[in-house]
């Protein structure tokens, strides 16, 4: 378990083990969600799918649809 101290300005430094596990780098944003029971969830603020549009254009791009089994869903 990691912990951090809140400064007088309301800031904290995210512990290195947490930054590593979330693959956070300097300048990236995080999102906080507070649940009804008081639990707070911190997630990396990822890009929306709309921001990714057009990134795969160019040489080597396959035309046509990609089958689900070729998408490596779940990281396996």
Phi and psi in radians as a Rosetta constraint file:
Dihedral C 1 N 2 CA 2 C 2 CIRCULARHARMONIC -1.939 0.35
Dihedral N 2 CA 2 C 2 N 3 CIRCULARHARMONIC 2.734 0.35
Dihedral C 2 N 3 CA 3 C 3 CIRCULARHARMONIC -2.494 0.35
Dihedral N 3 CA 3 C 3 N 4 CIRCULARHARMONIC 2.814 0.35
Dihedral C 3 N 4 CA 4 C 4 CIRCULARHARMONIC -2.492 0.35
Dihedral N 4 CA 4 C 4 N 5 CIRCULARHARMONIC 2.792 0.35
Dihedral C 4 N 5 CA 5 C 5 CIRCULARHARMONIC -1.858 0.35
Dihedral N 5 CA 5 C 5 N 6 CIRCULARHARMONIC 2.381 0.35
Dihedral C 5 N 6 CA 6 C 6 CIRCULARHARMONIC -1.451 0.35
Dihedral N 6 CA 6 C 6 N 7 CIRCULARHARMONIC 2.272 0.35
Dihedral C 6 N 7 CA 7 C 7 CIRCULARHARMONIC -1.410 0.35
Dihedral N 7 CA 7 C 7 N 8 CIRCULARHARMONIC 3.021 0.35
Dihedral C 7 N 8 CA 8 C 8 CIRCULARHARMONIC -1.106 0.35
Dihedral N 8 CA 8 C 8 N 9 CIRCULARHARMONIC -0.349 0.35
Dihedral C 8 N 9 CA 9 C 9 CIRCULARHARMONIC -1.604 0.35
Dihedral N 9 CA 9 C 9 N 10 CIRCULARHARMONIC 0.089 0.35
Dihedral C 9 N 10 CA 10 C 10 CIRCULARHARMONIC 1.399 0.35
Dihedral N 10 CA 10 C 10 N 11 CIRCULARHARMONIC 0.333 0.35
Dihedral C 10 N 11 CA 11 C 11 CIRCULARHARMONIC -1.790 0.35
Dihedral N 11 CA 11 C 11 N 12 CIRCULARHARMONIC 2.674 0.35
Dihedral C 11 N 12 CA 12 C 12 CIRCULARHARMONIC -2.352 0.35
Dihedral N 12 CA 12 C 12 N 13 CIRCULARHARMONIC 2.765 0.35
Dihedral C 12 N 13 CA 13 C 13 CIRCULARHARMONIC -1.769 0.35
Dihedral N 13 CA 13 C 13 N 14 CIRCULARHARMONIC 2.179 0.35
Dihedral C 13 N 14 CA 14 C 14 CIRCULARHARMONIC -1.267 0.35
Dihedral N 14 CA 14 C 14 N 15 CIRCULARHARMONIC 2.183 0.35
Dihedral C 14 N 15 CA 15 C 15 CIRCULARHARMONIC -0.992 0.35
Dihedral N 15 CA 15 C 15 N 16 CIRCULARHARMONIC 2.571 0.35
Dihedral C 15 N 16 CA 16 C 16 CIRCULARHARMONIC -1.002 0.35
Dihedral N 16 CA 16 C 16 N 17 CIRCULARHARMONIC -0.652 0.35
Dihedral C 16 N 17 CA 17 C 17 CIRCULARHARMONIC -1.156 0.35
Dihedral N 17 CA 17 C 17 N 18 CIRCULARHARMONIC -0.595 0.35
Dihedral C 17 N 18 CA 18 C 18 CIRCULARHARMONIC -1.257 0.35
Dihedral N 18 CA 18 C 18 N 19 CIRCULARHARMONIC -0.777 0.35
Dihedral C 18 N 19 CA 19 C 19 CIRCULARHARMONIC -1.029 0.35
Dihedral N 19 CA 19 C 19 N 20 CIRCULARHARMONIC -0.724 0.35
Dihedral C 19 N 20 CA 20 C 20 CIRCULARHARMONIC -1.142 0.35
Dihedral N 20 CA 20 C 20 N 21 CIRCULARHARMONIC -0.805 0.35
Dihedral C 20 N 21 CA 21 C 21 CIRCULARHARMONIC -1.155 0.35
Dihedral N 21 CA 21 C 21 N 22 CIRCULARHARMONIC -0.477 0.35
Dihedral C 21 N 22 CA 22 C 22 CIRCULARHARMONIC -1.661 0.35
Dihedral N 22 CA 22 C 22 N 23 CIRCULARHARMONIC 0.010 0.35
Dihedral C 22 N 23 CA 23 C 23 CIRCULARHARMONIC 0.962 0.35
Dihedral N 23 CA 23 C 23 N 24 CIRCULARHARMONIC 0.695 0.35
Dihedral C 23 N 24 CA 24 C 24 CIRCULARHARMONIC -1.464 0.35
Dihedral N 24 CA 24 C 24 N 25 CIRCULARHARMONIC 2.424 0.35
Dihedral C 24 N 25 CA 25 C 25 CIRCULARHARMONIC -2.149 0.35
Dihedral N 25 CA 25 C 25 N 26 CIRCULARHARMONIC 2.814 0.35
Dihedral C 25 N 26 CA 26 C 26 CIRCULARHARMONIC -0.936 0.35
Dihedral N 26 CA 26 C 26 N 27 CIRCULARHARMONIC 2.348 0.35
Dihedral C 26 N 27 CA 27 C 27 CIRCULARHARMONIC 1.591 0.35
Dihedral N 27 CA 27 C 27 N 28 CIRCULARHARMONIC -0.216 0.35
Dihedral C 27 N 28 CA 28 C 28 CIRCULARHARMONIC -1.372 0.35
Dihedral N 28 CA 28 C 28 N 29 CIRCULARHARMONIC 2.704 0.35
Dihedral C 28 N 29 CA 29 C 29 CIRCULARHARMONIC -1.775 0.35
Dihedral N 29 CA 29 C 29 N 30 CIRCULARHARMONIC 2.701 0.35
Dihedral C 29 N 30 CA 30 C 30 CIRCULARHARMONIC -2.173 0.35
Dihedral N 30 CA 30 C 30 N 31 CIRCULARHARMONIC 2.779 0.35
Dihedral C 30 N 31 CA 31 C 31 CIRCULARHARMONIC -2.137 0.35
Dihedral N 31 CA 31 C 31 N 32 CIRCULARHARMONIC 2.373 0.35
Dihedral C 31 N 32 CA 32 C 32 CIRCULARHARMONIC -1.961 0.35
Dihedral N 32 CA 32 C 32 N 33 CIRCULARHARMONIC 2.340 0.35
Dihedral C 32 N 33 CA 33 C 33 CIRCULARHARMONIC -2.180 0.35
Dihedral N 33 CA 33 C 33 N 34 CIRCULARHARMONIC 2.189 0.35
Dihedral C 33 N 34 CA 34 C 34 CIRCULARHARMONIC -1.747 0.35
Dihedral N 34 CA 34 C 34 N 35 CIRCULARHARMONIC 2.154 0.35
Dihedral C 34 N 35 CA 35 C 35 CIRCULARHARMONIC -1.505 0.35
Dihedral N 35 CA 35 C 35 N 36 CIRCULARHARMONIC 2.884 0.35
Dihedral C 35 N 36 CA 36 C 36 CIRCULARHARMONIC -1.024 0.35
Dihedral N 36 CA 36 C 36 N 37 CIRCULARHARMONIC -0.529 0.35
Dihedral C 36 N 37 CA 37 C 37 CIRCULARHARMONIC -1.485 0.35
Dihedral N 37 CA 37 C 37 N 38 CIRCULARHARMONIC 0.083 0.35
Dihedral C 37 N 38 CA 38 C 38 CIRCULARHARMONIC 1.634 0.35
Dihedral N 38 CA 38 C 38 N 39 CIRCULARHARMONIC -0.121 0.35
Dihedral C 38 N 39 CA 39 C 39 CIRCULARHARMONIC -1.180 0.35
Dihedral N 39 CA 39 C 39 N 40 CIRCULARHARMONIC 2.382 0.35
Dihedral C 39 N 40 CA 40 C 40 CIRCULARHARMONIC -1.975 0.35
Dihedral N 40 CA 40 C 40 N 41 CIRCULARHARMONIC 2.273 0.35
Dihedral C 40 N 41 CA 41 C 41 CIRCULARHARMONIC -1.881 0.35
Dihedral N 41 CA 41 C 41 N 42 CIRCULARHARMONIC 2.253 0.35
Dihedral C 41 N 42 CA 42 C 42 CIRCULARHARMONIC -1.950 0.35
Dihedral N 42 CA 42 C 42 N 43 CIRCULARHARMONIC 2.208 0.35
Dihedral C 42 N 43 CA 43 C 43 CIRCULARHARMONIC -2.251 0.35
Dihedral N 43 CA 43 C 43 N 44 CIRCULARHARMONIC 2.602 0.35
Dihedral C 43 N 44 CA 44 C 44 CIRCULARHARMONIC -1.108 0.35
Dihedral N 44 CA 44 C 44 N 45 CIRCULARHARMONIC 2.433 0.35
Dihedral C 44 N 45 CA 45 C 45 CIRCULARHARMONIC -1.461 0.35
Dihedral N 45 CA 45 C 45 N 46 CIRCULARHARMONIC 1.736 0.35
Dihedral C 45 N 46 CA 46 C 46 CIRCULARHARMONIC -1.510 0.35
Dihedral N 46 CA 46 C 46 N 47 CIRCULARHARMONIC 2.804 0.35
Dihedral C 46 N 47 CA 47 C 47 CIRCULARHARMONIC -1.169 0.35
Dihedral N 47 CA 47 C 47 N 48 CIRCULARHARMONIC 2.643 0.35
Dihedral C 47 N 48 CA 48 C 48 CIRCULARHARMONIC -1.379 0.35
Dihedral N 48 CA 48 C 48 N 49 CIRCULARHARMONIC 2.816 0.35
Dihedral C 48 N 49 CA 49 C 49 CIRCULARHARMONIC -1.075 0.35
Dihedral N 49 CA 49 C 49 N 50 CIRCULARHARMONIC -0.561 0.35
Dihedral C 49 N 50 CA 50 C 50 CIRCULARHARMONIC -1.119 0.35
Dihedral N 50 CA 50 C 50 N 51 CIRCULARHARMONIC -0.585 0.35
Dihedral C 50 N 51 CA 51 C 51 CIRCULARHARMONIC -1.224 0.35
Dihedral N 51 CA 51 C 51 N 52 CIRCULARHARMONIC -0.376 0.35
Dihedral C 51 N 52 CA 52 C 52 CIRCULARHARMONIC -1.513 0.35
Dihedral N 52 CA 52 C 52 N 53 CIRCULARHARMONIC -0.158 0.35
Dihedral C 52 N 53 CA 53 C 53 CIRCULARHARMONIC -0.977 0.35
Dihedral N 53 CA 53 C 53 N 54 CIRCULARHARMONIC 2.290 0.35
Dihedral C 53 N 54 CA 54 C 54 CIRCULARHARMONIC 1.527 0.35
Dihedral N 54 CA 54 C 54 N 55 CIRCULARHARMONIC -0.064 0.35
Dihedral C 54 N 55 CA 55 C 55 CIRCULARHARMONIC -1.224 0.35
Dihedral N 55 CA 55 C 55 N 56 CIRCULARHARMONIC -0.384 0.35
Dihedral C 55 N 56 CA 56 C 56 CIRCULARHARMONIC -1.746 0.35
Dihedral N 56 CA 56 C 56 N 57 CIRCULARHARMONIC 0.215 0.35
Dihedral C 56 N 57 CA 57 C 57 CIRCULARHARMONIC -1.303 0.35
Dihedral N 57 CA 57 C 57 N 58 CIRCULARHARMONIC 2.652 0.35
Dihedral C 57 N 58 CA 58 C 58 CIRCULARHARMONIC 2.154 0.35
Dihedral N 58 CA 58 C 58 N 59 CIRCULARHARMONIC -2.969 0.35
Dihedral C 58 N 59 CA 59 C 59 CIRCULARHARMONIC -1.062 0.35
Dihedral N 59 CA 59 C 59 N 60 CIRCULARHARMONIC 2.486 0.35
Dihedral C 59 N 60 CA 60 C 60 CIRCULARHARMONIC 1.494 0.35
Dihedral N 60 CA 60 C 60 N 61 CIRCULARHARMONIC -0.052 0.35
Dihedral C 60 N 61 CA 61 C 61 CIRCULARHARMONIC -1.345 0.35
Dihedral N 61 CA 61 C 61 N 62 CIRCULARHARMONIC 2.268 0.35
Dihedral C 61 N 62 CA 62 C 62 CIRCULARHARMONIC -1.421 0.35
Dihedral N 62 CA 62 C 62 N 63 CIRCULARHARMONIC 2.524 0.35
Dihedral C 62 N 63 CA 63 C 63 CIRCULARHARMONIC -1.663 0.35
Dihedral N 63 CA 63 C 63 N 64 CIRCULARHARMONIC 2.648 0.35
Dihedral C 63 N 64 CA 64 C 64 CIRCULARHARMONIC 1.744 0.35
Dihedral N 64 CA 64 C 64 N 65 CIRCULARHARMONIC -3.124 0.35
Dihedral C 64 N 65 CA 65 C 65 CIRCULARHARMONIC -1.444 0.35
Dihedral N 65 CA 65 C 65 N 66 CIRCULARHARMONIC 2.672 0.35
Dihedral C 65 N 66 CA 66 C 66 CIRCULARHARMONIC -1.838 0.35
Dihedral N 66 CA 66 C 66 N 67 CIRCULARHARMONIC 2.278 0.35
Dihedral C 66 N 67 CA 67 C 67 CIRCULARHARMONIC -1.277 0.35
Dihedral N 67 CA 67 C 67 N 68 CIRCULARHARMONIC 2.616 0.35
Dihedral C 67 N 68 CA 68 C 68 CIRCULARHARMONIC -0.993 0.35
Dihedral N 68 CA 68 C 68 N 69 CIRCULARHARMONIC -0.666 0.35
Dihedral C 68 N 69 CA 69 C 69 CIRCULARHARMONIC -1.204 0.35
Dihedral N 69 CA 69 C 69 N 70 CIRCULARHARMONIC -0.246 0.35
Dihedral C 69 N 70 CA 70 C 70 CIRCULARHARMONIC -1.661 0.35
Dihedral N 70 CA 70 C 70 N 71 CIRCULARHARMONIC -0.009 0.35
Dihedral C 70 N 71 CA 71 C 71 CIRCULARHARMONIC -1.545 0.35
Dihedral N 71 CA 71 C 71 N 72 CIRCULARHARMONIC -0.134 0.35
Dihedral C 71 N 72 CA 72 C 72 CIRCULARHARMONIC 0.988 0.35
Dihedral N 72 CA 72 C 72 N 73 CIRCULARHARMONIC 0.799 0.35
Dihedral C 72 N 73 CA 73 C 73 CIRCULARHARMONIC -1.108 0.35
Dihedral N 73 CA 73 C 73 N 74 CIRCULARHARMONIC 2.359 0.35
Dihedral C 73 N 74 CA 74 C 74 CIRCULARHARMONIC 1.491 0.35
Dihedral N 74 CA 74 C 74 N 75 CIRCULARHARMONIC 0.063 0.35
Dihedral C 74 N 75 CA 75 C 75 CIRCULARHARMONIC 1.294 0.35
Dihedral N 75 CA 75 C 75 N 76 CIRCULARHARMONIC 0.221 0.35
